[in-house]
Amino acid sequence: MLDKNTLNGFKRNTKNKSKESDRESNKFDDGTQIVGTELCQILIHLYDLHSVKSTEKPIVLSKRKSAIISALTSLLCVSTKAKKFALNDGFLEQIITQLQELHVKLSLESVESIRRASDKKRVCPILNDISCIFKLLTNFMLGNERVKLQAVSLGLADLIHKLWNWINFQQNLLIEVLRMLCTFTTECQIASQSITLTSPVAGVGPRKTPTTMSLLHCILHLIGKEMDLVSRSHDLKILTYSFHLLQNCCQAYECRVLISKSNFFQHLNRLHPAITKQQKPWESIELLWLEFLETLTFHPEGQVSVAKSSDTLELIMALTSSPHEVNKMTALAILRNITFYQANRTRLLSSGEFLQILNSKLSNGSIEEKCTCITIIWSLAANNQKAKLILKTSGLECRLQEVLKQWKLGESSLVPKEQLNNLQYIIEMLREGR
């Protein structure tokens, strides 16, 4: 046994060591931050030196510049102090200005020149420089809203739209740009909004109101084109990044309106089980669409547009029976979101297929599926006497009572108490017609 004095001495020593450790940690952090700033300053200076014309051989100069850009790209990814220094030093304006200069060079060429071997030597180095700048921008904007907002004010989205024909010609460059746009729009509503204000016309700056020929429309068209190219061996990177970008764009009202008013949902017909036969890679593409639709239907614009499209709604209902657990749960979550919009409830309650899905899930579904169905029924029945009558005559009240008995007897430990209380309340609400 330790006596009181020994124990107190031990505590004092532990506290002292802890303080010393904290001081050492702070010294290390401060040192790391200083190094990040100094390294960034040196690399930007070297980048400037290698951006001007030189008497050195182009191959040697290109290799050195490539190494500098790689080092700078890596540093900007991991160091917040480096990002802050680069932003305050005007580095973002510098690289976007360089992008504009490269766009001017490309505007003197025909897009078809990339197919001709004689012109490739002149055009490909420009495209390589553009790719390097996009990689640099991706890491520069990563997790830093200040950089993103500055990029918006400098017209980054509009510049990408003007370069789109060239970007669309090279798959690797297209993937790089999509990755950069995903980073650009992540948790930044203003960046997402800027994608609707672009113009492909040279000499015309960003618009003040959304246009019918914006960069967002290019992304929607790209997804449609990729859907037509899907095969067992087709690379899904472009589709994956494009849908990630669309999910980010759903945070902006302007983007949601443009998506809802477009004919984008017509591409969903390719996902019908009768066409896909539940084969690869359709399982992954199905999930990409469903995750996007779930995000879109969190908002009224998505709830209205998805429910208004008969083919889309029928497909979502069909996918609630998918053999893949994640896919069918996401499809059911979309139906739940749609019921939150009051105007959709009458249409859903008049659908025999929809009511049958609820019956089936409450009878044979997993606990998670049953919880989602309970939320759907609650949303439909709240302050709606006609809905309560339809739900009761469809046998859903009996199904809910069966679920309640099942949960109380055998699965009470697996079901959250809140869900159990919700279920009891809904049964009472349907029974009393409240």
Beta strands, then each sheet from edge to edge (+ up, - down):
end
